[in-house]
Amino acid sequence: MGKSKQIGNHKSDKKKNISKTWKTKRRTKDLDQIHSDMKPETAAKLMHQEVDYDVTGCAQHYCIHCARYFVDMRSLKEHFKTKVHKKRLKQLREEPYTQAEAERAAGMGSYIPPKTIEVKTQPVEEDMD
């Protein structure tokens, strides 16, 4: 008989559910939360935040679509060119899931396909450098 691959999980209460720890380690905002952040009034607040020394880059360089802070404008611009950002833009094209859509899926109405939304990368202000 071979030795078990999982070693030492039963010794401590802290490690009892390690799968949950790994799943939530890099938890980001869901797509519907990002859609609510993309509304003009909310987006303006996120783009022009007050200086906060506890956040990366003093909360001055923020990507709305990915819900991430960056150290400086250069790293934010580099992020706009990455696969991660482009993939997120593609995911955000689809309209967010609503309660009405859930009811239609449960048989309480006719199916209406989700609409596509035009999503572009946020404008970058050069004077912040």
N, C-alpha and C positions, 0 to 999 in steps of 0.2 A: 504494500500500500504506500502511495506517495504522500508527501507532506502537503498540508493545506496551503494554498497560495496566500490567503488572507491571514496575516499574523498580527496578533496583539489587539484585536478590536474589542475583545470582551473584558479587557483589564480595567478600563477606565470609563466612567460615566460620560466624560467629555466627548469621547469619540464614538458614542453609541450609534449615532446616525450620521456617518461620514458622507453618505451619498447626498444628503440634503445640504451639507456644508459645501460640497463641490459644486452643486447646482446653483447655489445662491451667492457664490463667491464674487462673480463679476456681473451682478444683476443690474440691468439697465432699464430705462423706461420702456413701457410697452408702446406699440404703434398708436393706439388711440390716445394715450397721454401726449405723445409727440404731436399728433394732429391738433389737440387743444392748445399746445404751445405754439403752433404755427399760425394761430389767429393773429391778425395784425397788432391788436392792443397788447397781447401777451408777449408776442415776439419783440416788440419795441422795448418792453421792460427787461427781457432777457438779454437783449443786445446792449443795453445801456445800464448795466448794473453798477451799484456802488462798489468801491474798492473793498474787497474782503480778503484779508491776509491768510485766512484759513483754507482758501480754495486755490487750486492750481492757477497760476498766472494772475492772481489777485482778482479773479472773476471778470477779467476784461476781454478774454478771447474765448468765445463760446460758440459751438456748432449746434444750432437748433435741431437739426435733423437727427444727429447722433446723440444729443444730450450729453456732450462732453466739453470739458474745459481744456484749454491748451496754454502752454507756457508763454508763447509769444505769437505775433502775427505770422511769422514765417512758418512755424509748425502748423498753424491753422490752415494756411494756404497749401502746404504739403498734404495735409489731411484731405483737402478737397479733391486731390488727384488720386487718392487711394481707392482700392477695390471696396473696402469696408464702407466708405462714404457713398460710393456709387450704388452699391447694393442696397443701402438703406434708402436712398432716393427712389430706387425701383420699387421697394416694398411700400413706400409711402404713397405711391401713385394710386393705389386702390383705396376706395372710400372706407372709413372705419366701420366696423361691425356695430350694428345698433340693435336695440331691443325689438324693434319692428321686424328686422330681418330674422331675428331668432324665432319670432312667432310665426313668420311665413315658413321657415324651415320646419317648424313643428306641425305644419298642416293648417295653419290658421290664416290662409291667404295665398295668393298667387306668387310664384317666384319672379323676382325682379333682379336682373344681374347687377352687381355692384358697378358704380360709375368710376371712371378713371379721372384722377385729378392731376393737373399740370403742376409738377413740383420742380423747382429750379434751386440750384445752390444759392445760399444767401449772399447778398452783396457784402463786399469787404471794404471797410473804410481804411484808406491808406494813412490818414493823419494820426492813427494810433501808434505807429511804429516808434 
